[in-house]
Amino acid sequence: MSIRVLPDFLINQIAAGEVVERPASVVKELVENALDAGADQIIIDVVDGGRTMISVIDNGRGMDKVDLANCVLRHATSKLPDDDLLNINFMGFRGEALPSIASVSDMEIDTNNEMGEHGFHLDANTNEIRPSDWENGTRIRVANLFAKTPARLKFLNTDKSELLAVVDVVKRLAMSRSDVGFLLNNKWHFPKNQELIERIISVMGEDVRGQMLPVDAKSSSSDMRIHGYISHPTLKRASSVDQYLFVNGRPVKDKVLIAALRAAYMDVMHAREFPLCALYLELPSNSVDVNVSPAKTEVHFLEPTHVRSFIIKTLRDVLSKTLNQNTFMEPVHDTFADNKNFDLPPMQTFLNSGLNTNNLYAKNFVAEPIVSQQNCCTEPEIKAQETEFDLPLGRVIGQLNNKYILAENVNGFVIVDQHAAHERITYEKLRKHEIKTQPLLTPVVIKLRREDVDAVLVIKDELKQCGLVVDEFGEEAIAIFEKPADWDLNWEKCLQEIADEVRSYGHSSRLNEKLHLKLANYACHHSVRAGRKLNMAEMDALLRDIERTEHGGECNHGRPVYKVISISELDAMFERI
């Protein structure tokens, strides 16, 4: 069979299969075009989930007659002025969206750039252009989506499911530009020039108010910045639905960023739970390739390892602030949002009794502390001016059910879970110790495929930090020369899992996660248990130490360590308001 050039209509339909997966894809492309046109108000309407009609109206720069004719041609774009695919500063740039959409629907465009006497109307079915009374900006109406390719219709979900996908797309674009107003179906409204935190609350829900931590950091070794908000570890979702990640203003679902976020929360949240975030990564455009897929939701970083480590360090620094470093916090409850309460922070020294170094298991597993720690329990006395009421967790007033420590501070009533508090202190104390390694008289040799050997060697230095010393043993095997003391794993399975992750994502946190689980389990089993009666001195020491402990607002499993009930809430309970 001879080679032939496909006709334009078929080329456009093939492209549509890549760009236009469902109605939400159409909305995404049209709204991105509106943003690139400088719009600050965008109105979206969809009927029947988008299959019957999609309308996007913007107040951006419209088009003249020539641009209107060119906009439906394949690979026609105004967004690559210097033809440099490594210097892209627009949401769209491939010139595939409009001709692809037109090939599978009935599309009409009304536009006016206010430079002529009138606007213009384009019927994409006939490519006929005629004068229009459209006043400014652009309106694109897409009717009967996939009518020209009916086989595609059967792959669409119900109208409600498709509408939910459209809502998700609009939310992500609204999060990318809090200065722009969005209105979807007269129901979902995000006003323009919103403060970022208010836009986050509008998108994620009122329960995030007072529960988001600000992030803003620049890399010291490169021109890279990350800013935005992440949730307290005690605020979480059952899926990644409220994780909003952006690279140079572009909403993405990138495996490097997702893995970095997971690693940052590894020791404060359960693996099956998901933090909330709105994170904006900014870096030079020539350091990231956005021309990876037609949908433009994936990116490739020039230095993914550097990006990942920068994000992990930044987020961990934010999460590890102590109560004593961060004494101003939002209310735990939002019933009285105007009342300023203590938050759920993280922290930085430890209760020395949290780890019994005479315990054989602990001595075999961890070495001496990497840095010397102050003995919080034997400090002479708290400074005179630092009264118990001024302290974040306040003055102990008793114990409830041999399980909860009750205290009061200037803001109200504090309830502390004694086991969760001591568990976090014990875990952080363990984490500050080096992991003891056990040299092997005879190396353990693990046979792997050649590509898996290469993958493991990529992170050889990271494995060494976890106590596992490995090197290649021929071309198809890895030799283990040292392993963490008192730690026996199925090393063949472990190294294979590590290799799989490195080959898929460029890195692996598998061994680090296993180390975290081991330390967390030890901390859980060797901490003050619920049901143990504590005296006032022990309770006070526990409160003072949790105030100085990293991630002190939550235990190793992500459960809250304490709650604060404000005076306003107590007054409301007793109808004193």
N, C-alpha and C positions, 0 to 999 in steps of 0.2 A: 504493500500500500504506500503510495507516494505521500510526501509531507505537504501539507497545505496550511495556509494562514487562516486562522479562524475568523469568521465575520465579527464585526464590532459588537453586535447585539449579544452574541454568545460570550465574547470576551468580558463584556460588562456584567453578564449574569454570573460568570465564574468569579469575577471580583466581588460581586455582591455576596456570594457564598462565604467569602472571607470577612467582609466588612459588615454585612447586614445579617446577623444571626437571628435576630428577633426584633420586635418593636423597640425595645430598650436600646438596641444598637443604633437605630435610626435617631432616636432622641439624643443619644450621646454625640453622634457626629454633628447633628444640626446645632445643638447647644454649644459645642466646642467652636463651630464656625462663628456663632454669634459672639462668643467671648473674644475670638481673634479679631472680630470686626469692631471691638471697642465698646460693646453694649454694656450698660450698667443696669438694665432692666430687661428680663427675659420672661415671656409668658408661654407656657406649654399647656396644650390641651390634647388629650388622647380619648378616643372613643372605642369601646369594646377592647380595652387593653392595648389599643394601637393598631389592631388589624384593619379596622374600618377607616380610621382617620387619625393622623398626627398633625398637629399645627404648632409651629414655633414662631413666635413673633419677637423681634428684638428692636432696640432703638439705636443700634450701632450704625457704622458707616454703610450706607447702601451701595448699590452698583449702578454704573451707567449701562447703556445698551450694549456696548462691546463686551464689558466684563460679564454681563448677564448671559450673553451668548456663549462665552468661553467657559463659564463655570460648570457646565454640564459636559464638557469634553474631558476625556480620560487624561489624567496626569497634568491637568491645568491647575495651577496654584499661584497665589500671590505671596506665599509664605516662605519661599526660598530665594530671596533676592540675590544672594551671592553663590547659589548652587552648591552650598556646603552642607552635606548631610550630617556633619559633626558640629554644626553651629545652628541648632534649631531652637528658636525662641517662641514658637507658636504651639498651640494645642494640636492643630491639624497641619499637614504639610504634604501629604502624599497625592492629593488631587484625585482620590478614588471615590470619595463618599457620595457626592451628588450624582455622578453618572451611574454609580452602582445602585443607588436607591431608585433612580429613575427607571432603571432597567427592570425592576421587579414591582413597580407600582405606578399609580397615576400621580405625578408630581407637578405642582404649579408653584411658581415663585412670583411674588410681588415685591418690588424694591424701588427705592428712591434715594439717591445720594444728595438731594437738594441742590444740585448744581444746574439742573435744567428746569424747564417749564413744568414738567410732569414726571411721574415715575413710569415704570415699565412692568409688563406682565409676561411671563414665559410659561407656555404649555410644553412640558418636557416630552409629551407624546409626539407632538408635531414639530417641536423646536420653533414654533411661531412666537414672535415677540410683537406685542402691540402696546400702545400707550395705556397708562393706568393712572387712576386718581389716588394711588397709595401715596401717603404724605412723607413719611421718613422711615429709615431703617428697612428691615426686610421681614417678609412673612413667607414661610415655606409650608405648604400643605401637601401631605403625603396621604393619598387615599388608596384604599384597596391594596394594602401591602401583600405582596406575593400573589396578586391576581394573575400576573403573567407567568408565574411559576407555581401553579397550584399544588404541585407535589410537596412544596416546602410548607404549605399550610398545615399539613397533618402533623408536623413536628412542633407546632406551637402548643403551649399549655393552655389552660383555661384563661379566660379574660382576666380574672382576678389575679392569677399567678403572673401574667404578663404585666399587669398594672403594678404589682409589687416590684417587679424588676425595673420598671420605669422609675418608680419612686426611689429605688436604691441608686440608680444612675444620677437622678437629679440631686439627691442628697450629697453624693460624692462631689459633684460639680459645685454645689452650693458651698461645701466645705472648702473647696479649693479657692473660692473667691468670696470672702465674706463682705467685700465692698460692693458686690453685685446683688441685685434683688431677683428672686426667682418666685414664680407663681405657677403651680401645677394644678390644673383642673379646679381652680378657685378654692382649693382645699388645703394644699400644702403651700404655705407662704413663708418665705425667708426674706425679710426686708433688707434693702441695700444699706451699706455702711454700718452693719452690725459689728459690735465688738466680737472678736473671735470666740471668747468664752460663751457669749450669748448665742452665737451661731451653733456652737457645739451643743448647748442645752436644747436649742430648737430642734436639732437633728437627732440627738441621742436620747433626749427625754429629761424630764425635770429631776429624776433621781441622781443625775450626775452633778447637780449644783452643790458646790462646796466639797466635791470629792475628786476634783482634778488637780494635778500638780503641774505647775508651769515648767517648761523645758526650754532652755536657750543656751547653746554652747557653740563655740567655734573650735575647729581643729587647729592645734598649734603647728602642725606639720604640713597643712595644705589649706587651700582656700575653700573650706567646707564648713557649713553651718547647719545645725538642726535646731528647730524650735517648734513650739506647739504645747500640747498638754497630754499627760498620761494619767490613768486612773490610779487611785489608791488601791493597793492589792486586795482590800476587802470589797471593792466594787468590781464585779466581773460579770461576764456573760457566759452562756452555754455554748456560744459559737463566736466566730470572728466577725459577726455582723457589724459591730461598732468599732472596727479597726480601720481608720482612715489614714492612708499613707500617700504622701505626695513627693515627687521628685521634680524640682524646678517648676512647681505649680501644677504638675500633671498627676492626676489620680492614677495610681499603679497598684498592682497586686504582685509585688516582687518577692521572690523567695529569700533574697539576702536580707531585706528589711524585716520580713515576717520572722525569719529565724533569729535575727538580732533581738527583736522584741521578746520573743519567747525566752531567749537566753537571759535577758535582763531580769525577767520575772521568775526565773527558774526556782529560786529558793524562797519565794514568798507566795507562790500560787500553785495550785495543783495542775498537773499537766493537762487534765481534761477541762480546765477552765481557761477563759480568755480575758485578758485585760482590755480596757477601752483606750483608745488613743486617737489623737489628731496630730500627726507628726509631719513636719515639712522639712525635707532635706534639700539644701541648696548647694550646688557645686558647679564648677565651670562646665559649660555645655559640651566641651570637647573631652570631658572625663566620663561621659555617660552616653550610651548609644540608645536612642529612643526608637530607632528604625528597625525594630526587631520583629514586630508582627503588624498586620494591617489594623488590628484593633487598638494598637498603641497602649496596651495595658501592661506590657512587660518592658523592662529595660535591661541593658547590660552595662555594668560598671567597669571602668578601666582597671580599678584596684578594689575588687569586692572585699578582700580581706581587711583592707584599711577602713573601708566604709563600715563594715560589720563591727570591727573592734571599737571604732569611734562611737558608734551608736550604743553599743552595750555599755561602754564605760560611762557615757553621758547619762543614760537612763539609770544605771546602778547608783551613780553619784546622787541623782535626784531622789531615788528611793531610799537611800541610806542616811538621810538627814535624821538627826536625833530630836527628841522633844526639846532638849536644852538648846539645840541649834535653831529650832523652829517653833517658838513658843506661841505664835499666833496661828490659829486654825479656824476653819469654818465649822459650823455646827454639824454634829453627826446626823441629827435629824433635821429635816427641812420644814418642820411644822412652824417654827419661828425663825425664818431665814434671816431676819434682821438681827438676831442675837449672835454674838461672836463667841464660839466655843472652841475647844481644842479639837484638832484634827486627828487623823490616824497616821502618824509619821513612822519613820524608821530611825536607827540610832547607833551609839559607838563605844561602849566599854562593857564589861561583863561582871556578873556575879561570880566571884571566884569559886564559890561552892557549887556552881553549875557544872563543873567537871571535876570529878574526884580522880586526881592523877594517880592515886594509889590503886585505882581499878585496873586490873590486869588487861582487860580488853582495850581500854583507852590508852594505856601506856604502850601497848603493842602497835596500836594503829596510828597514833599521832606523836610527833616529836615536840620539842620545846616551842614556845610561841615564836613566831617570826618577829614580832615586835613586843616589847615589854608592855604589860598592861597594868594600870593602876588598880590597886585593891580597893574597890568601891566600898566594901563592907567594913574596912578598917580605917576609913578616913576619919580624922579626929572629930570634926563636927562640921555641919553645914554652916557656911558663913552667916554671921548674925543677921545681915540684911536680907538673906535669902530664906524667908520664913516658909513654913510648911504650906501656908496658903498660897504663896507665890509660886510654888513649884507646880509644874504641869499637871501631875497626878494628885497633888494636894496631900492632905493629912489623913492618915488611916483612922477610921472610926469603928471598924469591926470586920467580922468575917461572917458570911452567909452560907449555911449548909456545908461548912468546911470545903467550900469550892470557890467562892467569889470573895475577893477583898473589896470592902466598901470604903470609900474615901470621899472627901469633899475638898474642892478648891474654890477659887474666887468666882468661877463660872457656874458651879452647880455640884451635882452628885456624880461620882465616878465609880464605875463597877469594873473590876479587873478580874479576868479569869486567871487564877493563880497557876494552873498547869500550863496554859498557853504562854503566859509571860515567862515562866522559868524555862520552858522548852525553847523559846527564842533566844534567851540568854545563853543557855547551854550550847545551842547550835552555833551561835556566833563565836563563842569561845573556842569551840572545836575548829571552826573555820579559820581562825587566826593561827592555828598550829600547822606546821608542815606535816605532810603525809609521810610516814616512815616507809622506806622501801626495803625490800628483801632481795638481795642479790641471789641469783640462782646458780647453783654449782654447775648444773647442766642446763643450757638454754632450752626453752620450750620452742619448738619449731612448728609453725602453723603454715600449712600449704594453702596458697591462694592463687588465683589467676594473676597473670602478669600485670594486668591493668589494676587489679585490686592492691597488689603490692605497691605499685606506684602511688595509688591513692592514699594508702596508710602513711607512706613516707612523707607526703605533703604536709601532714600535721604531726610529724614526729616530735617536734619541740613542744607542742601543746600536750601531747600524751605524757611527755616527761614531767610536766608540771603536775599531772595527776598521779605521778608515781610509777608510770609504766614506761620502761626504757626498751625500745625496740630498734631493730635495724634489719636491712634486707639480708636474706640468707639464700644466695643464688637469685635467679630471676623469678622464681615462682614460689617463694616462701618468705615468711617474716619470722625472725627469731626474737623471743622475749628474754632479755638479759636481767631485768629487774621488774618486780611487780610490787604493788602496795602490800605492805605487811598485813597478815591476818585477813587476806582478801582473796578468796578463791572464786573465780568465775569460769564460765565456759568461754575460754579466751578465743577459741576458734570462731564461735558464734559472734562474740563481741567484736573481733577485728573485722569480720565479714560485714557486720552492721555498720561499723565505722567506715569501711571502704565504700559501701553502698551510699552512705550519706555524702561522703566527700565527692563521689562521682556525680551525684545528683545536684548537690548544692554548693560544692567547692569548699565545704568545711564540715565538721562533725562535732556535736556536743554530746554524743552518746555516753562517752566515758565520764564526762563531767556530770551528767545527769545521774549516772549510777553512783558516783561519789556523793553527790548531794543526797540521794535517797539513803545511802548508808549512814551518813552523818545525821540526817533528819531522824531516822529510825532510832539511832543511839540516843539522840537528844530527847526524843519522846519517851523512851523507856527509862531514862535516868534523870528525870526531872520530878519536881514536886507534883504529886498526883492529886487529882480531885478526891476529896474525902479526908485529906490530912489536915489536922488542926494546926494552925500557926499562931505563935504569939505576936504581940504588937511589934516587937523589934524585928522579927523575921518578915512580917508583912511590909513594914516600912523599908527594910533593906531591899526587898523585891521591887517595890515601887521606884526607889531611887535608882536601882540598876536598870530597870526597863526604860527609864527616862534617858539613860545614856547609851542604850543599845541600838545598833543599826537595825532597821526594819522592825523596830519595837512595837509597831502598831498591829502586827499580825504574827501568828505562829508560822511554823515551817509549812503548814498545810494551807495557809491563806485564811485561817479563821481569825476574827478580830481578837485582840488581846484585851481591849477595854472599850467601854462605851461611856459617853458623857451625857447626862440628862441635865439640860439647862434649868436654871431657876424659873425661867418663863414657862417651860413645859410643866414643871412641878406645880406652879401657880395655876396653870390651866387645868391640871388634873383635879385640883381642889377648888376650882371655880373661884379663884381669887383675882381673875382678870376682869 
